[in-house]
Structure formats: C-alpha cells, structure tokens
Amino acid sequence: MLRPDLPGWLLAALRGVTLVAWPVPLVDYVVRLVLAEQRWRFVRENWIDGLAVLLPLLLRDEVRVLAAEVRALRAELGAARGGITPAG
C-alpha cells in the first residue's frame, strides 16, 4: 500500500514497478506447471510456491479493507478527541 502523500511521479513509478514485478512469480509458476510431465505431482511438491502465488491474490483486497478501516478508526478517534487527524 502506497502513501497517497508521495509526489505524483513517485506514486506512478512505484505503481508501475508493482504492476510489472507482481505477475512474475505467477508466470513462473504457470510455466513450470505447464512444462511439468506430472502436473499433480508438481503441485504437491511445489505447494509452497503455489501458496506464495495465490496468497497475494487472495489477501490483496483484505489488506485494502483493513487499511481503510484503520484510517476510518483513526479519523473517528481524532474527531472524538477534538484533534486534527493526520492525512493518509
């Protein structure tokens, strides 16, 4: 998760790196799976690689939801105290 207060050019560069780098493990796993002679055996023997590829897909939205909830809670606590909450 990137901080929204970063300069626009830096946010764009970091998002670009993320978009390019993120699918690399997925492509690697799929290529090795397709090339494997015994695919079920490959999955059994490389289950940790499969988990490493799937977890970011599954947890991506969960992290966003959690971050939004934390921000909302911080805002509520700041408002309850009568203070100003930090941006981001």
TORPA-4810 file (N, C-alpha, C, O; in nm, 3 decimals):
<nodes>
NODE_1_0.085_-0.116_0.000_0.000_0.000_0.000_0.090_0.123_0.000_0.180_0.135_0.083_M
NODE_2_0.064_0.211_-0.091_0.146_0.331_-0.107_0.082_0.448_-0.034_-0.040_0.459_-0.025_L
NODE_3_0.168_0.533_0.018_0.120_0.652_0.087_0.070_0.752_-0.017_0.142_0.783_-0.111_R
NODE_4_-0.051_0.802_-0.001_-0.107_0.894_-0.100_-0.040_1.032_-0.099_-0.059_1.110_-0.193_P
NODE_5_0.038_1.064_0.005_0.101_1.196_0.011_0.236_1.201_-0.060_0.303_1.304_-0.057_D
NODE_6_0.276_1.091_-0.124_0.400_1.091_-0.201_0.382_1.174_-0.328_0.269_1.190_-0.375_L
NODE_7_0.490_1.227_-0.383_0.477_1.302_-0.509_0.416_1.214_-0.619_0.438_1.093_-0.623_P
NODE_8_0.340_1.278_-0.707_0.269_1.205_-0.812_0.359_1.120_-0.900_0.324_1.007_-0.934_G
NODE_9_0.476_1.174_-0.937_0.567_1.098_-1.024_0.618_0.974_-0.953_0.637_0.869_-1.015_W
NODE_10_0.641_0.984_-0.820_0.691_0.869_-0.745_0.583_0.764_-0.729_0.610_0.644_-0.741_L
NODE_11_0.460_0.807_-0.703_0.347_0.712_-0.695_0.332_0.638_-0.827_0.313_0.516_-0.828_L
NODE_12_0.339_0.710_-0.936_0.324_0.646_-1.068_0.437_0.547_-1.093_0.413_0.437_-1.143_A
NODE_13_0.560_0.585_-1.058_0.674_0.495_-1.078_0.660_0.369_-0.992_0.684_0.258_-1.040_A
NODE_14_0.622_0.386_-0.866_0.609_0.270_-0.777_0.494_0.180_-0.820_0.506_0.057_-0.813_L
NODE_15_0.385_0.238_-0.865_0.273_0.156_-0.914_0.315_0.079_-1.039_0.277_-0.036_-1.057_R
NODE_16_0.394_0.144_-1.126_0.443_0.077_-1.246_0.532_-0.041_-1.212_0.519_-0.148_-1.271_G
NODE_17_0.623_-0.022_-1.117_0.711_-0.131_-1.074_0.628_-0.245_-1.015_0.655_-0.362_-1.042_V
NODE_18_0.529_-0.210_-0.935_0.443_-0.312_-0.875_0.368_-0.391_-0.982_0.361_-0.514_-0.976_T
NODE_19_0.313_-0.320_-1.079_0.237_-0.388_-1.185_0.326_-0.478_-1.270_0.280_-0.582_-1.319_L
NODE_20_0.451_-0.440_-1.289_0.542_-0.520_-1.369_0.597_-0.637_-1.287_0.605_-0.749_-1.338_V
NODE_21_0.634_-0.613_-1.163_0.700_-0.715_-1.082_0.603_-0.816_-1.022_0.639_-0.932_-1.002_A
NODE_22_0.481_-0.775_-0.994_0.388_-0.864_-0.925_0.356_-0.991_-1.002_0.354_-1.098_-0.940_W
NODE_23_0.331_-0.988_-1.134_0.293_-1.111_-1.204_0.410_-1.207_-1.232_0.386_-1.320_-1.275_P
NODE_24_0.533_-1.166_-1.209_0.647_-1.251_-1.243_0.640_-1.387_-1.173_0.656_-1.489_-1.240_V
NODE_25_0.617_-1.395_-1.041_0.607_-1.528_-0.978_0.490_-1.611_-1.032_0.500_-1.733_-1.042_P
NODE_26_0.381_-1.546_-1.066_0.266_-1.617_-1.123_0.302_-1.679_-1.257_0.273_-1.796_-1.282_L
NODE_27_0.365_-1.602_-1.343_0.406_-1.653_-1.474_0.506_-1.767_-1.457_0.496_-1.869_-1.526_V
NODE_28_0.601_-1.751_-1.367_0.700_-1.856_-1.341_0.632_-1.986_-1.300_0.664_-2.092_-1.353_D
NODE_29_0.540_-1.977_-1.205_0.471_-2.097_-1.156_0.389_-2.163_-1.267_0.392_-2.285_-1.284_Y
NODE_30_0.315_-2.082_-1.343_0.230_-2.137_-1.450_0.315_-2.204_-1.558_0.280_-2.312_-1.606_V
NODE_31_0.426_-2.143_-1.595_0.514_-2.203_-1.697_0.570_-2.335_-1.647_0.572_-2.434_-1.720_V
NODE_32_0.617_-2.336_-1.522_0.671_-2.462_-1.468_0.563_-2.568_-1.457_0.591_-2.686_-1.479_R
NODE_33_0.441_-2.530_-1.424_0.330_-2.624_-1.416_0.296_-2.681_-1.554_0.276_-2.801_-1.569_L
NODE_34_0.291_-2.596_-1.653_0.258_-2.641_-1.790_0.367_-2.734_-1.843_0.337_-2.831_-1.913_V
NODE_35_0.493_-2.706_-1.811_0.603_-2.788_-1.860_0.623_-2.918_-1.781_0.694_-3.008_-1.826_L
NODE_36_0.560_-2.927_-1.665_0.577_-3.047_-1.582_0.509_-3.167_-1.649_0.399_-3.156_-1.702_A
NODE_37_0.577_-3.280_-1.644_0.520_-3.402_-1.702_0.405_-3.453_-1.615_0.303_-3.499_-1.667_E
NODE_38_0.421_-3.445_-1.485_0.316_-3.489_-1.392_0.271_-3.366_-1.312_0.331_-3.330_-1.210_Q
NODE_39_0.164_-3.304_-1.360_0.122_-3.176_-1.302_0.077_-3.187_-1.157_0.110_-3.101_-1.076_R
NODE_40_0.002_-3.291_-1.122_-0.043_-3.305_-0.983_0.076_-3.326_-0.890_0.078_-3.277_-0.777_W
NODE_41_0.174_-3.399_-0.937_0.295_-3.419_-0.857_0.368_-3.285_-0.838_0.417_-3.254_-0.730_R
NODE_42_0.374_-3.207_-0.946_0.437_-3.075_-0.938_0.365_-2.989_-0.833_0.429_-2.924_-0.751_F
NODE_43_0.233_-2.990_-0.837_0.155_-2.910_-0.741_0.181_-2.959_-0.599_0.200_-2.877_-0.509_V
NODE_44_0.183_-3.089_-0.578_0.210_-3.145_-0.443_0.349_-3.110_-0.394_0.367_-3.077_-0.276_R
NODE_45_0.447_-3.117_-0.482_0.585_-3.093_-0.441_0.621_-2.945_-0.434_0.720_-2.908_-0.370_E
NODE_46_0.543_-2.862_-0.498_0.570_-2.718_-0.501_0.453_-2.638_-0.444_0.423_-2.528_-0.491_N
NODE_47_0.387_-2.694_-0.344_0.268_-2.631_-0.288_0.300_-2.495_-0.225_0.217_-2.404_-0.228_W
NODE_48_0.420_-2.480_-0.170_0.455_-2.352_-0.108_0.468_-2.243_-0.214_0.434_-2.127_-0.189_I
NODE_49_0.517_-2.280_-0.333_0.524_-2.183_-0.443_0.383_-2.142_-0.486_0.356_-2.024_-0.511_D
NODE_50_0.295_-2.240_-0.495_0.156_-2.210_-0.531_0.090_-2.120_-0.428_0.015_-2.029_-0.463_G
NODE_51_0.116_-2.146_-0.303_0.063_-2.063_-0.196_0.118_-1.921_-0.204_0.046_-1.824_-0.184_L
NODE_52_0.246_-1.910_-0.233_0.310_-1.779_-0.246_0.252_-1.700_-0.363_0.249_-1.577_-0.360_A
NODE_53_0.205_-1.769_-0.464_0.144_-1.702_-0.579_-0.001_-1.666_-0.548_-0.048_-1.559_-0.587_V
NODE_54_-0.073_-1.753_-0.479_-0.215_-1.731_-0.455_-0.244_-1.634_-0.340_-0.340_-1.557_-0.348_L
NODE_55_-0.165_-1.637_-0.236_-0.194_-1.552_-0.120_-0.203_-1.404_-0.152_-0.296_-1.337_-0.107_L
NODE_56_-0.109_-1.349_-0.229_-0.125_-1.207_-0.262_-0.254_-1.178_-0.338_-0.314_-1.072_-0.320_P
NODE_57_-0.297_-1.270_-0.421_-0.423_-1.252_-0.492_-0.541_-1.250_-0.395_-0.631_-1.167_-0.407_L
NODE_58_-0.539_-1.343_-0.300_-0.649_-1.355_-0.207_-0.649_-1.246_-0.101_-0.755_-1.199_-0.060_L
NODE_59_-0.532_-1.205_-0.057_-0.522_-1.109_0.053_-0.519_-0.964_0.008_-0.533_-0.873_0.090_L
NODE_60_-0.503_-0.941_-0.118_-0.491_-0.805_-0.169_-0.609_-0.718_-0.126_-0.589_-0.609_-0.073_R
NODE_61_-0.730_-0.765_-0.148_-0.848_-0.688_-0.110_-0.864_-0.680_0.041_-0.910_-0.579_0.094_D
NODE_62_-0.826_-0.786_0.111_-0.837_-0.785_0.257_-0.748_-0.677_0.317_-0.788_-0.609_0.412_E
NODE_63_-0.629_-0.660_0.264_-0.537_-0.558_0.314_-0.594_-0.419_0.288_-0.585_-0.331_0.374_V
NODE_64_-0.652_-0.399_0.172_-0.713_-0.269_0.141_-0.828_-0.238_0.236_-0.840_-0.125_0.285_R
NODE_65_-0.911_-0.337_0.262_-1.024_-0.317_0.352_-0.974_-0.286_0.493_-1.024_-0.194_0.558_V
NODE_66_-0.876_-0.361_0.540_-0.819_-0.338_0.672_-0.758_-0.198_0.682_-0.779_-0.130_0.782_L
NODE_67_-0.685_-0.156_0.581_-0.624_-0.023_0.583_-0.731_0.085_0.586_-0.716_0.185_0.657_A
NODE_68_-0.838_0.068_0.511_-0.947_0.166_0.512_-1.013_0.172_0.649_-1.049_0.280_0.697_A
NODE_69_-1.030_0.056_0.713_-1.090_0.054_0.846_-1.000_0.122_0.949_-1.049_0.193_1.037_E
NODE_70_-0.871_0.100_0.938_-0.777_0.164_1.031_-0.781_0.316_1.012_-0.783_0.390_1.110_V
NODE_71_-0.783_0.362_0.887_-0.792_0.505_0.861_-0.920_0.564_0.917_-0.919_0.672_0.977_R
NODE_72_-1.032_0.495_0.898_-1.160_0.544_0.950_-1.158_0.549_1.102_-1.209_0.644_1.161_A
NODE_73_-1.101_0.448_1.165_-1.092_0.446_1.310_-1.006_0.561_1.361_-1.041_0.627_1.458_L
NODE_74_-0.893_0.585_1.294_-0.806_0.697_1.333_-0.881_0.829_1.320_-0.869_0.917_1.406_R
NODE_75_-0.958_0.843_1.215_-1.034_0.966_1.195_-1.139_0.983_1.305_-1.158_1.093_1.357_A
NODE_76_-1.208_0.875_1.339_-1.308_0.880_1.445_-1.245_0.915_1.579_-1.299_0.996_1.654_E
NODE_77_-1.132_0.852_1.609_-1.065_0.880_1.736_-1.017_1.025_1.741_-1.027_1.091_1.844_L
NODE_78_-0.964_1.072_1.631_-0.919_1.211_1.625_-1.034_1.308_1.643_-1.021_1.409_1.712_G
NODE_79_-1.148_1.279_1.580_-1.265_1.365_1.590_-1.320_1.361_1.733_-1.365_1.463_1.785_A
NODE_80_-1.317_1.243_1.796_-1.367_1.229_1.932_-1.282_1.309_2.030_-1.333_1.361_2.130_A
NODE_81_-1.155_1.319_2.002_-1.063_1.395_2.089_-1.066_1.544_2.057_-1.014_1.626_2.133_R
NODE_82_-1.127_1.578_1.945_-1.131_1.718_1.905_-1.004_1.762_1.837_-0.981_1.882_1.820_G
NODE_83_-0.923_1.667_1.798_-0.796_1.699_1.735_-0.802_1.685_1.584_-0.904_1.645_1.527_G
NODE_84_-0.693_1.718_1.524_-0.680_1.704_1.379_-0.611_1.573_1.350_-0.508_1.542_1.410_I
NODE_85_-0.666_1.497_1.258_-0.607_1.368_1.224_-0.506_1.386_1.113_-0.524_1.471_1.026_T
NODE_86_-0.398_1.306_1.114_-0.300_1.314_1.006_-0.358_1.261_0.876_-0.440_1.169_0.877_P
NODE_87_-0.317_1.318_0.765_-0.364_1.271_0.633_-0.298_1.139_0.602_-0.181_1.118_0.634_A
NODE_88_-0.375_1.046_0.539_-0.319_0.918_0.495_-0.325_0.822_0.599_-0.282_0.708_0.580_G
</nodes>
